[in-house]
């Protein structure tokens, strides 16, 4: 029976490691509200289901040695983390854009716990993180990611990923990360800049006015009003961001294909 075949059990375990590591780094599945037991159960279920569909081929004999098994587990874990990080990069960009927005309207000190990644972020970053996560689920982004990860087993053999090829991609994506974040935060930055200019002109015209007492609520009110408009216009923008996530994942899968 294949269930008691040692080679089959090792393959199931390595598939489980790749999927489990991907779930940890991936949005939605890596969310703190998803219990760890659920993640492990889904990873085991997918591993057992996918192992029988893997391309025919014997595992490297070195994998059945202690050091070889350790190396294979590390390679598969890093492969899954790379896949998950490729998808999560857009979420980081949105959260960073929220940090910039909150800083512009004076919410830099109002940092609260962000359940998306367990860090501290301002309320604007939290709102945008929840909006992006909701849209990611509604547009079935997690289904697209799972399909891409399943396809990766057809082109990236177990313990055979070319991890070094993923480094240049990550460096290129760091620039895209800041570009996307600044593009999302640009409306807030321009609006608050105009508010600061208006307050400066007002201070020159009325020197007796307390600019500090007027500036903070003025920028906060302008930021809240702009946020209401921004979230509404963000919905049509997200499909393009989702396509960018999937393209990042596919590029990463193609990059780690062994030579």
C-alpha positions as CSV (number, residue, x, y, z in Angstrom):
1,X,0.0,0.0,0.0
2,X,1.4,3.5,-0.8
3,X,0.4,4.8,2.6
4,X,3.1,2.6,4.2
5,X,5.7,3.1,1.5
6,X,8.6,5.1,3.2
7,X,9.3,7.0,0.0
8,X,5.6,8.1,-0.2
9,X,5.6,9.2,3.4
10,X,8.8,11.2,2.9
11,X,7.2,12.9,-0.1
12,X,4.0,13.7,1.8
13,X,6.1,15.2,4.6
14,X,8.1,17.4,2.2
15,X,5.0,18.6,0.4
16,X,3.5,19.4,3.8
17,X,6.6,21.5,4.7
18,X,6.3,23.6,1.6
19,X,2.6,24.1,1.9
20,X,2.8,24.8,5.7
21,X,5.6,27.3,5.2
22,X,3.6,29.0,2.5
23,X,0.6,29.2,4.7
24,X,2.6,30.9,7.5
25,X,3.9,33.6,5.2
26,X,0.8,34.0,3.1
27,X,-2.0,36.5,3.7
28,X,-5.4,35.1,5.0
29,X,-3.9,31.7,5.9
30,X,-1.2,33.4,8.0
31,X,-3.7,35.6,9.7
32,X,-3.6,35.4,13.5
33,X,-7.4,34.7,13.6
34,X,-6.8,31.4,11.8
35,X,-6.0,28.7,14.4
36,X,-2.7,26.9,14.0
37,X,-4.5,23.6,14.2
38,X,-6.6,24.6,11.2
39,X,-3.5,25.5,9.2
40,X,-1.8,22.3,10.0
41,X,-4.9,20.3,9.2
42,X,-5.3,22.0,5.8
43,X,-1.6,21.6,5.0
44,X,-1.7,17.8,5.9
45,X,-4.9,17.4,3.9
46,X,-3.4,19.1,0.8
47,X,-0.1,17.3,1.1
48,X,-1.8,13.9,1.2
49,X,-4.0,14.8,-1.7
50,X,-1.2,16.3,-3.9
51,X,1.5,13.7,-3.3
52,X,-0.3,11.1,-5.5
53,X,-0.5,13.7,-8.3
54,X,3.2,14.6,-8.3
55,X,5.2,13.9,-11.5
56,X,6.6,10.4,-11.5
57,X,10.2,10.3,-10.3
58,X,12.2,8.9,-7.4
59,X,13.5,11.1,-4.6
60,X,17.2,11.7,-4.3
61,X,18.7,8.9,-2.1
62,X,20.5,11.5,0.0
63,X,17.1,12.6,1.3
64,X,16.8,9.4,3.3
65,X,19.9,10.2,5.2
66,X,19.7,12.4,8.4
67,X,21.6,15.4,6.9
68,X,19.9,15.0,3.6
69,X,16.5,15.1,5.2
70,X,17.4,18.2,7.2
71,X,18.6,19.9,4.0
72,X,15.5,18.9,2.1
73,X,13.2,20.2,4.9
74,X,15.1,23.6,5.0
75,X,14.9,23.9,1.2
76,X,11.2,23.2,1.1
77,X,10.5,25.5,4.1
78,X,12.4,28.4,2.4
79,X,10.6,27.6,-0.9
80,X,7.2,28.0,0.8
81,X,8.3,31.2,2.6
82,X,9.4,32.7,-0.7
83,X,6.1,31.9,-2.3
84,X,4.1,33.4,0.6
85,X,6.3,36.5,0.8
86,X,5.8,37.1,-3.0
87,X,2.0,37.3,-2.3
88,X,2.3,39.2,0.9
89,X,4.5,42.0,-0.5
90,X,1.5,44.0,-1.8
91,X,-0.1,43.7,1.7
92,X,3.1,45.2,3.2
93,X,3.0,48.0,0.6
94,X,-0.6,48.9,1.5
95,X,0.2,48.8,5.2
96,X,3.2,51.1,4.7
97,X,1.0,53.4,2.7
98,X,-1.4,53.5,5.6
99,X,1.5,54.4,7.9
100,X,2.5,57.3,5.7
101,X,-1.2,58.5,5.6
102,X,-1.5,58.3,9.4
103,X,1.7,60.2,9.9
104,X,0.6,62.9,7.5
105,X,-2.7,63.6,9.4
106,X,-1.1,63.4,12.9
107,X,-1.9,59.8,13.9
108,X,1.7,58.7,14.3
109,X,1.3,58.4,18.1
110,X,-2.0,56.4,17.9
111,X,-0.4,53.1,17.2
112,X,-2.5,50.0,18.0
113,X,-2.0,46.3,17.5
114,X,-2.4,45.1,13.9
115,X,-3.7,41.6,13.8
116,X,-2.6,41.1,10.1
117,X,1.1,40.6,11.1
118,X,1.2,41.2,14.8
119,X,2.9,44.6,14.6
120,X,2.0,48.0,15.8
121,X,0.4,50.4,13.2
122,X,-1.8,53.5,13.2
123,X,-5.6,53.3,12.7
124,X,-5.3,54.2,9.0
125,X,-2.9,51.3,8.4
126,X,-5.3,49.0,10.2
127,X,-8.3,50.1,8.2
128,X,-6.5,49.6,4.9
129,X,-5.2,46.2,6.0
130,X,-8.7,45.0,6.8
131,X,-10.0,46.4,3.5
132,X,-7.3,44.7,1.5
133,X,-7.8,41.4,3.3
134,X,-11.6,41.5,2.8
135,X,-11.1,42.2,-0.9
136,X,-8.5,39.5,-1.2
137,X,-11.1,37.0,0.2
138,X,-14.0,38.3,-1.8
139,X,-12.1,38.1,-5.1
140,X,-11.0,34.6,-4.2
141,X,-7.3,35.6,-4.1
142,X,-6.6,32.7,-1.8
143,X,-7.9,30.3,-4.4
144,X,-5.6,31.7,-7.0
145,X,-2.7,31.4,-4.7
146,X,-3.5,27.8,-3.8
147,X,-3.7,26.9,-7.5
148,X,-0.3,28.5,-8.2
149,X,1.3,26.6,-5.3
150,X,-0.2,23.4,-6.5
151,X,1.2,24.0,-10.0
152,X,4.6,24.7,-8.5
153,X,4.9,21.0,-7.6
154,X,4.8,20.2,-11.4
155,X,7.8,22.4,-12.2
156,X,9.8,22.6,-8.9
157,X,10.7,19.1,-7.7
158,X,10.8,18.3,-4.0
159,X,14.1,19.6,-2.4
160,X,15.2,20.8,-5.8
161,X,14.3,24.5,-5.8
162,X,17.0,27.0,-7.0
163,X,16.6,29.3,-4.0
164,X,19.5,31.5,-5.1
165,X,17.5,32.7,-8.1
166,X,14.9,34.2,-5.9
167,X,17.3,36.8,-4.4
168,X,17.5,39.1,-7.5
169,X,13.7,39.1,-7.7
170,X,13.3,40.1,-4.1
171,X,15.7,43.0,-4.6
172,X,13.8,44.2,-7.6
173,X,10.5,43.9,-5.7
174,X,11.8,46.1,-2.9
175,X,11.8,49.1,-5.3
176,X,8.3,48.1,-6.5
177,X,7.2,48.0,-2.9
178,X,8.1,51.6,-2.2
179,X,6.7,52.7,-5.6
180,X,3.3,51.0,-4.9
181,X,3.2,52.4,-1.3
182,X,4.0,56.0,-2.4
183,X,1.5,55.7,-5.3
184,X,-1.2,54.7,-2.8
185,X,-0.3,57.4,-0.3
186,X,0.1,60.2,-2.9
187,X,-3.5,61.6,-2.5
188,X,-3.0,62.0,1.2
189,X,0.4,63.5,0.9
190,X,-0.7,66.1,-1.7
191,X,-3.9,67.0,0.2
192,X,-2.1,67.4,3.5
193,X,0.6,69.5,1.8
194,X,-2.1,71.8,0.5
195,X,-3.7,72.0,3.9
196,X,-0.3,73.0,5.4
197,X,0.1,75.6,2.7
198,X,-3.4,77.0,3.5
199,X,-2.6,77.1,7.2
200,X,0.7,78.9,6.5
201,X,-1.1,81.5,4.4
202,X,-3.7,81.8,7.2
203,X,-1.0,82.3,9.8
204,X,0.5,85.1,7.8
205,X,-2.8,86.8,7.4
206,X,-3.9,86.3,11.1
207,X,-0.7,86.3,13.2
208,X,-2.7,86.2,16.4
209,X,-4.3,82.8,15.5
210,X,-3.0,79.7,17.4
211,X,-1.8,77.7,14.4
212,X,-0.9,74.7,16.4
213,X,-4.4,74.3,17.9
214,X,-6.0,74.8,14.4
215,X,-3.6,72.7,12.4
216,X,-4.0,69.4,14.2
217,X,-7.8,69.2,13.9
218,X,-7.8,70.7,10.4
219,X,-5.4,68.0,9.1
220,X,-7.3,65.3,11.0
221,X,-10.6,66.4,9.6
222,X,-9.2,66.6,6.0
223,X,-7.6,63.2,6.4
224,X,-10.8,61.5,7.6
225,X,-12.9,63.0,4.8
226,X,-10.3,62.0,2.3
227,X,-10.2,58.5,3.8
228,X,-13.9,58.1,3.2
229,X,-13.4,58.9,-0.5
230,X,-10.2,56.9,-0.7
231,X,-11.7,53.6,0.5
232,X,-14.5,53.9,-2.0
233,X,-12.1,54.4,-4.9
234,X,-9.8,51.7,-3.6
235,X,-12.2,48.9,-4.5
236,X,-11.8,49.2,-8.3
237,X,-8.0,49.5,-7.8
238,X,-7.6,46.2,-5.9
239,X,-8.1,43.8,-8.9
240,X,-5.0,45.2,-10.5
241,X,-3.1,44.7,-7.2
242,X,-4.4,41.2,-7.0
243,X,-3.1,40.5,-10.5
244,X,0.2,41.9,-9.4
245,X,0.3,39.5,-6.5
246,X,-0.4,36.5,-8.7
247,X,2.2,37.7,-11.2
248,X,4.8,38.0,-8.4
249,X,4.0,34.5,-7.3
250,X,4.3,33.1,-10.8
251,X,7.6,34.9,-11.4
252,X,9.0,33.5,-8.1
253,X,7.9,29.9,-9.1
254,X,9.6,30.3,-12.5
255,X,12.7,31.7,-10.9
256,X,13.3,28.8,-8.5
257,X,12.8,26.1,-11.2
258,X,16.1,24.1,-11.1
259,X,18.4,24.5,-14.1
